[in-house]
Amino acid sequence: MSSRDTMLRRIRTAVAKGAPSEPPPPVPREYHRSGEHAAGSDHVVELVIDRLLDYKAEVTVVERAGLAAAVDIALGSASSVVVPPGVAEDVRSGCHTGGRTVVVDTDPATLSATELDAVDAVVVGSTVAIAVTGTIVLSGRPDEGRRAISLVPDLLVVVLPVDRIVETVPDGLALLTPTAPLTMISGPSATSDIELSRVEGVHGPRTLRVVIVR
């Protein structure tokens, strides 16, 4: 009996009135629930950098004392920046360098999509990064802000503390609140839907720059 025949037989059995249904096969549970390396270890940092670079993101690793300068460099030629209300002071200082216009979302009001689209860049914090998939997760914390601010401006700069980099997906999920407004970022926004030609900036920021803080 082919796989197709088996599938169709199970469907007919399930929808037949009064017919006994077959018990479902057991679900395998022998998957890894945690990584072998600690959060923030050299292995997970090297792994997340490798994944991010593969996704065409730009990565910088700095000490805390150099964070303001690193944010300034990451913003490049951007002349206007939006930040969430809970952004750290040294991050905000880096945004102001060079006379940039810095707008705090929700202070005094949330920015509209049109207003966000007129801003060159956004700088946010992060809740966790999953090294094995190269995924950065935002969860709406005060230093991350609303989902919209990380999705509309063309340049997204993420500040990622090294101790928030974990190895596996289960490690990352364990640190998240399921009901939070999660945004999962794996590289700049891109699609290859048309003739397998990669186009960036279609559904979100065209450029992703990550500042890892030791």
JOCOR-V963307 format. One record per pair of residues at least 24 apart in sequence whose C-alpha atoms are under 10 Angstrom apart, sorted by the first residue. I is the first residue (numbers start at 1). GAP is how many residues later the second one is. If there is no record, write none. Layout:
i->I gap->GAP
i->I gap->GAP
//
This chain:
i->31 gap->139
i->32 gap->136
i->32 gap->137
i->32 gap->138
i->32 gap->139
i->33 gap->135
i->33 gap->136
i->33 gap->137
i->33 gap->138
i->33 gap->141
i->34 gap->132
i->34 gap->133
i->34 gap->134
i->34 gap->135
i->34 gap->136
i->34 gap->137
i->34 gap->138
i->34 gap->140
i->35 gap->97
i->35 gap->131
i->35 gap->132
i->35 gap->133
i->35 gap->134
i->35 gap->135
i->35 gap->136
i->36 gap->131
i->36 gap->132
i->37 gap->129
i->37 gap->130
i->37 gap->131
i->38 gap->125
i->38 gap->127
i->38 gap->128
i->38 gap->129
i->38 gap->133
i->39 gap->89
i->39 gap->90
i->39 gap->91
i->39 gap->92
i->39 gap->123
i->39 gap->124
i->39 gap->125
i->39 gap->126
i->39 gap->127
i->39 gap->128
i->39 gap->129
i->39 gap->132
i->39 gap->133
i->40 gap->91
i->40 gap->121
i->40 gap->122
i->40 gap->123
i->40 gap->124
i->40 gap->125
i->40 gap->126
i->40 gap->127
i->40 gap->174
i->41 gap->121
i->41 gap->122
i->41 gap->124
i->41 gap->125
i->41 gap->126
i->42 gap->120
i->43 gap->88
i->43 gap->123
i->43 gap->124
i->44 gap->85
i->44 gap->86
i->44 gap->87
i->44 gap->88
i->44 gap->118
i->44 gap->119
i->44 gap->121
i->44 gap->122
i->44 gap->123
i->44 gap->124
i->45 gap->84
i->45 gap->85
i->45 gap->86
i->45 gap->117
i->45 gap->118
i->45 gap->119
i->45 gap->120
i->45 gap->121
i->45 gap->122
i->45 gap->167
i->46 gap->85
i->47 gap->83
i->47 gap->84
i->47 gap->85
i->47 gap->86
i->47 gap->87
i->47 gap->118
i->47 gap->119
i->47 gap->120
i->48 gap->81
i->48 gap->82
i->48 gap->83
i->48 gap->84
i->48 gap->85
i->48 gap->86
i->48 gap->87
i->48 gap->88
i->48 gap->117
i->48 gap->118
i->48 gap->119
i->49 gap->82
i->49 gap->85
i->49 gap->161
i->49 gap->163
i->50 gap->81
i->50 gap->82
i->50 gap->83
i->50 gap->84
i->51 gap->79
i->51 gap->80
i->51 gap->81
i->51 gap->82
i->51 gap->83
i->51 gap->84
i->51 gap->135
i->51 gap->136
i->52 gap->79
i->52 gap->81
i->52 gap->82
i->52 gap->83
i->52 gap->84
i->52 gap->133
i->52 gap->134
i->52 gap->135
i->52 gap->136
i->52 gap->156
i->52 gap->157
i->52 gap->158
i->53 gap->81
i->53 gap->134
i->53 gap->156
i->54 gap->80
i->54 gap->132
i->54 gap->133
i->55 gap->79
i->55 gap->80
i->55 gap->131
i->55 gap->132
i->55 gap->133
i->55 gap->134
i->55 gap->135
i->55 gap->153
i->56 gap->130
i->56 gap->131
i->56 gap->132
i->56 gap->144
i->56 gap->151
i->56 gap->152
i->56 gap->153
i->57 gap->129
i->57 gap->130
i->57 gap->131
i->57 gap->149
i->57 gap->150
i->57 gap->151
i->57 gap->152
i->57 gap->153
i->58 gap->99
i->58 gap->129
i->58 gap->130
i->58 gap->149
i->58 gap->150
i->58 gap->151
i->58 gap->152
i->58 gap->153
i->59 gap->98
i->59 gap->99
i->59 gap->149
i->59 gap->150
i->59 gap->151
i->59 gap->152
i->59 gap->153
i->60 gap->99
i->60 gap->149
i->60 gap->150
i->60 gap->151
i->60 gap->152
i->60 gap->153
i->61 gap->99
i->61 gap->100
i->61 gap->101
i->61 gap->149
i->61 gap->150
i->61 gap->151
i->61 gap->152
i->61 gap->153
i->62 gap->99
i->62 gap->100
i->62 gap->149
i->62 gap->150
i->62 gap->151
i->62 gap->152
i->63 gap->98
i->63 gap->99
i->63 gap->148
i->63 gap->149
i->63 gap->150
i->63 gap->151
i->64 gap->26
i->64 gap->97
i->64 gap->148
i->64 gap->149
i->64 gap->150
i->65 gap->25
i->65 gap->148
i->65 gap->149
i->66 gap->24
i->66 gap->28
i->66 gap->147
i->66 gap->148
i->67 gap->24
i->67 gap->26
i->67 gap->27
i->67 gap->92
i->67 gap->144
i->67 gap->145
i->67 gap->146
i->67 gap->147
i->68 gap->24
i->68 gap->25
i->68 gap->26
i->68 gap->27
i->68 gap->28
i->68 gap->29
i->69 gap->24
i->69 gap->25
i->69 gap->26
i->69 gap->28
i->70 gap->24
i->70 gap->25
i->70 gap->89
i->70 gap->140
i->70 gap->141
i->70 gap->142
i->70 gap->143
i->71 gap->24
i->71 gap->25
i->71 gap->26
i->71 gap->52
i->71 gap->86
i->71 gap->87
i->71 gap->88
i->71 gap->138
i->71 gap->139
i->71 gap->140
i->72 gap->24
i->72 gap->25
i->72 gap->26
i->72 gap->28
i->73 gap->24
i->74 gap->47
i->74 gap->49
i->74 gap->81
i->74 gap->82
i->74 gap->83
i->74 gap->84
i->74 gap->134
i->74 gap->135
i->74 gap->136
i->74 gap->137
i->75 gap->25
i->75 gap->45
i->75 gap->46
i->75 gap->47
i->75 gap->48
i->75 gap->80
i->75 gap->81
i->75 gap->82
i->75 gap->134
i->76 gap->45
i->76 gap->79
i->77 gap->43
i->77 gap->44
i->78 gap->41
i->78 gap->42
i->78 gap->43
i->78 gap->44
i->78 gap->76
i->78 gap->77
i->79 gap->40
i->79 gap->41
i->79 gap->42
i->80 gap->38
i->80 gap->39
i->80 gap->40
i->80 gap->41
i->80 gap->42
i->81 gap->35
i->81 gap->37
i->81 gap->38
i->81 gap->39
i->81 gap->40
i->81 gap->41
i->81 gap->42
i->81 gap->72
i->81 gap->74
i->81 gap->75
i->82 gap->29
i->82 gap->34
i->82 gap->37
i->82 gap->38
i->82 gap->39
i->82 gap->40
i->82 gap->41
i->82 gap->42
i->82 gap->67
i->82 gap->68
i->82 gap->71
i->82 gap->74
i->83 gap->38
i->83 gap->39
i->83 gap->40
i->83 gap->41
i->83 gap->42
i->83 gap->60
i->83 gap->61
i->83 gap->62
i->83 gap->66
i->83 gap->67
i->84 gap->26
i->84 gap->38
i->84 gap->39
i->84 gap->40
i->84 gap->41
i->84 gap->56
i->84 gap->57
i->84 gap->58
i->84 gap->59
i->84 gap->60
i->84 gap->61
i->84 gap->62
i->84 gap->65
i->84 gap->66
i->85 gap->39
i->85 gap->56
i->85 gap->57
i->85 gap->58
i->85 gap->59
i->85 gap->60
i->85 gap->61
i->86 gap->38
i->86 gap->39
i->86 gap->55
i->86 gap->56
i->86 gap->57
i->86 gap->58
i->86 gap->59
i->87 gap->36
i->87 gap->37
i->87 gap->38
i->87 gap->54
i->87 gap->55
i->87 gap->56
i->87 gap->57
i->87 gap->58
i->87 gap->72
i->88 gap->36
i->88 gap->37
i->88 gap->54
i->88 gap->55
i->91 gap->32
i->91 gap->33
i->91 gap->34
i->91 gap->68
i->92 gap->31
i->94 gap->29
i->95 gap->26
i->95 gap->27
i->95 gap->28
i->104 gap->41
i->105 gap->40
i->105 gap->41
i->105 gap->44
i->106 gap->39
i->106 gap->40
i->110 gap->36
i->110 gap->38
i->110 gap->39
i->111 gap->37
i->111 gap->38
i->112 gap->36
i->112 gap->37
i->113 gap->35
i->113 gap->36
i->113 gap->38
i->113 gap->39
i->113 gap->40
i->114 gap->38
i->115 gap->37
i->115 gap->38
i->116 gap->32
i->116 gap->33
i->116 gap->34
i->116 gap->35
i->116 gap->36
i->116 gap->37
i->116 gap->38
i->117 gap->32
i->117 gap->34
i->117 gap->35
i->117 gap->36
i->117 gap->37
i->118 gap->34
i->118 gap->35
i->118 gap->36
i->119 gap->30
i->119 gap->33
i->119 gap->34
i->119 gap->35
i->119 gap->36
i->120 gap->32
i->120 gap->33
i->120 gap->34
i->120 gap->35
i->120 gap->36
i->121 gap->28
i->121 gap->29
i->121 gap->31
i->121 gap->32
i->121 gap->33
i->121 gap->34
i->121 gap->35
i->121 gap->36
i->121 gap->84
i->121 gap->86
i->122 gap->27
i->122 gap->28
i->122 gap->29
i->122 gap->30
i->122 gap->31
i->122 gap->32
i->122 gap->33
i->122 gap->34
i->122 gap->35
i->122 gap->36
i->122 gap->83
i->123 gap->26
i->123 gap->27
i->123 gap->30
i->123 gap->32
i->123 gap->33
i->123 gap->34
i->123 gap->35
i->123 gap->36
i->123 gap->86
i->123 gap->87
i->124 gap->25
i->124 gap->26
i->124 gap->32
i->124 gap->33
i->124 gap->34
i->124 gap->35
i->124 gap->36
i->124 gap->86
i->125 gap->32
i->125 gap->33
i->125 gap->34
i->125 gap->35
i->125 gap->36
i->125 gap->85
i->125 gap->86
i->126 gap->32
i->126 gap->33
i->126 gap->34
i->126 gap->35
i->126 gap->38
i->126 gap->39
i->126 gap->57
i->127 gap->32
i->127 gap->33
i->127 gap->34
i->127 gap->37
i->127 gap->38
i->127 gap->45
i->127 gap->48
i->127 gap->49
i->127 gap->55
i->128 gap->32
i->128 gap->33
i->128 gap->34
i->128 gap->35
i->128 gap->36
i->128 gap->37
i->128 gap->38
i->128 gap->43
i->128 gap->44
i->128 gap->45
i->128 gap->47
i->128 gap->48
i->128 gap->56
i->129 gap->31
i->129 gap->32
i->129 gap->33
i->129 gap->34
i->129 gap->35
i->129 gap->36
i->129 gap->37
i->129 gap->38
i->129 gap->39
i->129 gap->40
i->129 gap->42
i->129 gap->43
i->129 gap->55
i->129 gap->56
i->129 gap->57
i->130 gap->34
i->130 gap->35
i->130 gap->36
i->130 gap->37
i->130 gap->38
i->130 gap->39
i->130 gap->40
i->130 gap->41
i->130 gap->42
i->130 gap->43
i->130 gap->54
i->130 gap->56
i->131 gap->34
i->131 gap->35
i->131 gap->36
i->131 gap->37
i->131 gap->38
i->131 gap->40
i->131 gap->41
i->132 gap->34
i->132 gap->35
i->132 gap->36
i->132 gap->37
i->133 gap->34
i->133 gap->35
i->133 gap->36
i->133 gap->53
i->134 gap->31
i->134 gap->33
i->134 gap->34
i->134 gap->50
i->134 gap->51
i->134 gap->52
i->134 gap->53
i->135 gap->30
i->135 gap->34
i->135 gap->37
i->135 gap->48
i->135 gap->49
i->135 gap->50
i->135 gap->51
i->135 gap->52
i->136 gap->24
i->136 gap->28
i->136 gap->29
i->136 gap->36
i->136 gap->47
i->136 gap->48
i->136 gap->49
i->136 gap->50
i->136 gap->51
i->136 gap->74
i->137 gap->35
i->137 gap->36
i->137 gap->39
i->137 gap->45
i->137 gap->46
i->137 gap->47
i->137 gap->48
i->137 gap->49
i->138 gap->38
i->138 gap->42
i->138 gap->43
i->138 gap->44
i->138 gap->45
i->138 gap->46
i->138 gap->47
i->139 gap->37
i->139 gap->38
i->139 gap->39
i->139 gap->40
i->139 gap->41
i->139 gap->42
i->139 gap->43
i->139 gap->44
i->139 gap->45
i->140 gap->40
i->140 gap->41
i->140 gap->42
i->140 gap->43
i->141 gap->39
i->141 gap->40
i->146 gap->35
i->146 gap->36
i->146 gap->37
i->147 gap->34
i->147 gap->35
i->147 gap->36
i->148 gap->35
i->148 gap->56
i->150 gap->33
i->150 gap->35
i->150 gap->54
i->150 gap->55
i->151 gap->32
i->151 gap->34
i->151 gap->38
i->151 gap->50
i->151 gap->52
i->151 gap->53
i->151 gap->54
i->151 gap->55
i->152 gap->49
i->152 gap->51
i->152 gap->52
i->152 gap->53
i->152 gap->54
i->153 gap->48
i->153 gap->51
i->153 gap->52
i->153 gap->53
i->153 gap->54
i->154 gap->34
i->154 gap->35
i->154 gap->47
i->154 gap->48
i->154 gap->50
i->154 gap->51
i->154 gap->52
i->154 gap->53
i->154 gap->54
i->155 gap->33
i->155 gap->46
i->155 gap->49
i->155 gap->50
i->155 gap->51
i->155 gap->52
i->155 gap->53
i->155 gap->54
i->156 gap->32
i->156 gap->48
i->156 gap->49
i->156 gap->50
i->156 gap->51
i->156 gap->52
i->156 gap->53
i->156 gap->54
i->157 gap->48
i->157 gap->50
i->157 gap->51
i->157 gap->52
i->157 gap->53
i->157 gap->54
i->158 gap->50
i->158 gap->51
i->158 gap->52
i->158 gap->53
i->158 gap->54
i->159 gap->50
i->159 gap->51
i->159 gap->52
i->159 gap->53
i->159 gap->54
i->160 gap->50
i->160 gap->51
i->160 gap->52
i->160 gap->53
i->160 gap->54
i->161 gap->50
i->161 gap->51
i->161 gap->52
i->161 gap->53
i->162 gap->49
i->162 gap->50
i->162 gap->51
i->162 gap->52
i->163 gap->49
i->163 gap->50
i->163 gap->51
i->164 gap->48
i->164 gap->49
i->165 gap->47
//
